[in-house]
Amino acid sequence: MHLIKIQYIAILLLICWGSILKCSAQKVAVKTNLFYGAYSGTPNLGVEWGLSPRTTIEFGAGLNWFNTQ
């Protein structure tokens, strides 16, 4: 029984290790925070570009629905 658990853990670790070696990031991502927008009533949207394998730049905006008068 104990040997079977060790085998399952070893297989899981090998699968995770193999997926890390082959993963790659996207070049452009569009993102939003739906929970924050639903809670505060402020919809927001962001765009993120990959500049290099470890560097990205993000531009985000939000819309407030209240008047300042």
Secondary structure, 3 states (H helix, E strand, C coil): CHHHHHHHHHHHHHHHHHHHHHCCCCCEEEECCHHHHHHHCCCEEEEEEEEECCEEEEEEEECCCCCCC
